[in-house]
Amino acid sequence: MHSTSRRSASFGVSLLLSAVTGVLSPSILAQEQPVDDSAQGETLSPEASPTKKGAYLSDWFNQDLTLIGSKDISFGPKPADDVYLEYEYFGRKGPFELYGYIDVPKILGIGNSNDKGAWDHGSPLFMEHEPRISIDYLAGRSLAIGPFKEWYVAFDWIYDHGSNTANRANTLYSGLGTDIDTHSRVNLSANFYGRYQWENYGASNEYSWDGYRAQMKYIVPIDTFDNGASLTYIGFTNYDFGSDLHKDNPARTANALVATNVLLYSFTHLRFTLVGRYFHNGGNWEDGSELNFGDGNFRARSNGWGYYAGVGYQF
């Protein structure tokens, strides 16, 4: 029996100026290495730039806490609703570009029957970390090719602690990343990963290399306002493919797609977010397949829209 994956997956609101304002070597600065507009990470907050020294605890490592409500999130065959707390961080220092978050599921005890948290024998912790290491920085020179401005060794580690080993997931994506010059207001970043799967809720691909992920992230500043707020669109799409999960279970798929669309209304500290996220074969589950996890037959719902709303404080 495969457990329902929780995988809240942050919709984030950070990077652009803030996550790429680390100290660069003189050799790279002399070559005007273009690192100021990366779209890596899932977030953007123009206020976190060096011009706001003193507004935050650090001038390069930015953090926020957000209370998030979610509905119809389809990373498993049963859509989950939840209210959870998220700690998020992001920043750029030397060759290291950092982004990640830690969630505490169902922290207020609010959610549907498909959602479990620390208070009802579910997962007490879910997290994702997406570091990238600049190859250009380590080489001491620009490796730009055409529109590809900077190159990275890229990772994405996703961990769901679960209530026990059978309800745990531990996934590492590793590969190559780049920032892309669009000659427009759109900030674009891409990563291509191979996936190594440790625990996966008891699925057949545990402890093996299984598939790939192609990832695109894009950020568009929309407007700033007289009250000091800014409005930004953030989007990112993950396409997983090449999995062997479907070979021994017709309810699983070789591919899955999640496309996320975020509107961020942000002050220096206070942030408001609205998110629409589209799932296709969410969690590698075949939409409409008949399943039974021990409490009766049901049909998987792994295609369709899910929604988030959040209120956060950046520090």
N, C-alpha and C positions, 0 to 999 in steps of 0.2 A: 504494500500500500504506500502511495506517495503522499506525503504530508502537503498541505497547502502552504505555498511559499508566502511569507509575509512581505518582504522586500519593499519597504516604503519608498526608497530611493528619493533622496532630497530633490526638490525642484530648485533650490538655491537662489541666491541673489547677490553675487559678489564680484567678480574678478576685474576684467578690463584694465583700468589704471592701477588698481590696488594690488592685484596679485602679481604684477610684473614690474614693480618698482624697486627691485633689489639692486645691490651694488654691482656694477659690471666692471670687468677688467678694462684698463686703459686701451688695450689693443682692440677690444670689441667696440668700445665707445668711439675710437678713432675711425672705425669703419662704419659708424652709424648703424650698429646692429639694431634691427627693428623689433624691440621686445615690448613696446609700450602699448600694444593693442591686441594682445593675445586674447582669444576667446576661450582658452582652456579653463576648466572648472565649469561650473554651471551657473555663474553668478556675475553680478556687476554692481558696483557701488561707486560712482564717481567721487563721492565725498571722501573716500578712503585714500586719496592721492596725497603725495607729500605736502601739498599746499595746505593741508588741514592738520599740520603737526599740532599735537596737543589735544586733538579731538578724541583720540583713541589711546589705548594703553600702549600700543606700539606703532611706529611709523611704517612698518612693513608687514607685520603679522596681525591680520584683522580677524575679529571674532564676532559672533552674534548668537543670541538665543531667540528661538522662534517657537511660538505655539501654533500648531498646524492642525486643521481639520481636513479630513479627506473622505471622499465618497466614491464607491464603485472602482476601487483600485484593483486591477486584474493581473497581478504578478502570479497568481495562482488560479485554479479553475473556479474558485468561488470568490467573487468580488468582495473586498473588505472595506468597511468604513471604520475610521479611527480618529481619535484626537490624541496627539502625541507631542512631546517636547523634543526640539532638535537643537543641538550645539553644532555650529558650523565654523570653520576656519578657512582662511585663504591668504596667500601671500607669495612674494617672490624675493629670494635672497641668493645672490650669486647665481650659480647654475641651477638652483632648486626652485621649481615652481610647485607650490603646494595647494591642494584643495582637499577638503574632506568634511564629514559630518558624523555625528553620533546621535542616534534616536533612542528615546525611551518610549516604547510602544504603550498605547492605551493608558497613559499616565494618570488620567482623570477617571479611569474606569468607564469611558464612553466609547462605544463601538458596537458593530453588529455581531451576530453569533459566529461569523467567520473570522473575527478578529480576536486574537488573544494577546495578553500582555503579562507583565510581571505579577499582576494581582490575581490572575485567573489561569495559572499554570501554562502561560505562554512564554514568549521570548522576552527577557528583561532588557535586551540590548541588540540593536541593529546598527551597523556602521559601514561606511564606504570611504576609502581614501584613494585619491588620484594624483600621486606625485609624478612630476616629469623632471628629467635632468637634461639640461641644455647641452647638446653635443657641440654646438658652436662655441659656447663659453669654454668648455673643456679643451677644445682645439685651439682657442685663442684667435679665431678668425671666423669671418662670416662664411657659411656654407650655402648661402642662398642660391637657389636655382629658379630662375623665372619668378613666378608668383609665390614660391615657397620660401618664406623669409627666414625661418629658424627651424632647426631640427632637434628632436628630443628622443631620449629613451623614455618610454611612457608605461605607466602601470595603473591598474585599477583593481583594488582589493576590496571585496565585498564579503562581509561576515555577519551572519545571523546566529546569535548564541543559542537560541532555542531553549526549550525547557529540559531537553536531554539530547543525547547524541543523535537519536533518530529524527529529531526535529531541528537539526542544525544544518547550516549551509556555510561553506567556506570556499570562495572562488577567487582566483588570481588571473587577471588579464595582463599580459605583458607584450610590448611591441614597440612601434615607432610612431612618433607624433610630429606634427608640423603646424606652423602658423601660416596663413595664406593671405596675401595682399589682394584685396578685392577692389582697390582704387575707389572705395565708396565708404559710407558710414557703417557698413556692415563689417563687423569684426568676426573673422572666421578661423576656426581651428579644427584640425582633424587628427584622429588617432586610428591606428589599425593594430589589433591585438590577436594573439593566440590565447586560448583559455585552458587553464589547468584547474580541474575540479577536485577538491577534497570532499568533505561531506556535502551532500545535496538532498537532504530530507529522505534518504534511503533510495534515491534513484539509481539506475543502472550505470550511470557514467561517473560514479564516485571514484576518486583516486586515479584519474586518467586525464590525458590531454583530450579535449573534446570540443572542437569547433573554434570559431573565430568571431570577432566583433569589429565592425566598421562603425566609427563614431564621428558625427559632425556636430559642432557647436557654433552658434552664431548669436551675436549681440547687436542690437540696433538702438542707440540712444534716440528717444523720440522728442523730448522737450524738457525744458527747465521752466520753473515758475517763480513768480515774485515772492512767494512764501518760503523760498529756499528748497523746495522739493524738486525732484526730477522724476520723469516717467521713462521707463526703459522696457524694451521687449527683449527677452532672452529665449532662445530656442535650442534644443539639442535632440538629436535622433540617434538611437542605438539600434543597429541591425546585427543580430546574432545569426550565424549560419554555420552549416557543416557539422551539426551535432549528430551523434549516433543514438540519441534517446529514442527515436521513433522505431529503431530496428527491432526492439523487443517489446514495444508497447504502442499500439496503434493510437492511443490517446495522446501521445507525445509527438512533437514535430522536430524537424531538423533546423527550423529557423524561427525567429521571433523578431518583432519590431515594436519599438516604443518611441513615439514622437511627442515631445513635451513643449508646451508653449506657455511662457510666463509673462505676465505684466507686473512690473515692480514700480510702486510709487514710494519713493524713498526720500527721507530727510537725513540729516547728518547721523542721527542715531535711530530714529523710529522708521520702520519699514512695513509696508503693506503689500501682500502678494495675492494674485489670483492666477490659477493655473488650470489649463485644460491639457490632458494627456491622453493620446490615442494609443490603444494596444491592439496588436495583431498577433495572435498566438502567444499571448502574454505568458511568460515563464515556460515557454516551449510546450504549452498545452493546446491541443486541437480543439478549436471552438465547436461546441455542439456535441462533443464525444460523450458517451454515457459512462459514468463513473459511480463507484460506491466505496466510500471510505469507512464503512461499517455502520452507518446510520441511515441507510436507504439509498436507492438510485437517484442520481441527479445528472443533469447535462451541464457540461463545462461552459462557462461564459468567459472566454479569454479574448474576445474581440469587442471593441467599443471604447467609449470615452469614460475617463475618470476625472475627478475634479479635486482641487485643493484650494484652501484659503489660509493665509497665515498673517500673524502680527508678530513682529520681531523687534529686537533692540540690538544695535551694533555697538561694539565697544573696543 
